[in-house]
Amino acid sequence: MKYDIETLMREYGNDVLRTAYSYVKDKFAAEDIFQEVFIKVFKNLDTFRDESSIKTWIIRITINTAKDHLKSAYSQKVVPMMEFKEDMLTSEDDFEEVENRDRDRVVKETVMSLPESYREVLLCVYYHDMSVADTAKSLDIAEGTVKSRLSRAREMLKNKLEGRL
């Protein structure tokens, strides 16, 4: 099957950006990783063997690129800048939106606090809507390992979130 890089960027770009951000937790670094991933995809598209879905292959490249970024000397010396935004509450809907945002933030922080092996599985299955088989291929682990990590991750998440929501 012939793939067009522009189509791949449109179709999987958000997944790449979110995956990169989930690792580096910096918007600008995630954008750099996004570019690097699609350069790698473009250069290596002819090596894709259709043994997994193209999405699985791209997410695997993203995970590896993000991990490489985290190992680099540059990323260990640079402190990410935080984005500040003032909340202007003017109506009941605004209060509800802030509550929802706070709940989402707590869940996201809790997921991100899990050990990497559990976090990766959760992100692939729930965030990227990947099957257990695709998750296994993407993370280069056995399907049984995905299932057990997913079970443990759910339990850890449940325990950490009790009382916080």
Secondary structure, DSSP 8 states (H G I E B T S, - for coil): ----HHHHHHHHHHHHHHHHHHHH--HHHHHHHHHHHHHHHHHHGGG--SSS-HHHHHHHHHHHHHHHHHHSHHHHH-------------SHHHHHHHHHHHHHHHHHHHHHHS-HHHHHHHIIIIIS---HHHHHHHHTS-HHHHHHHHHHHHHHHHHHHTTT-
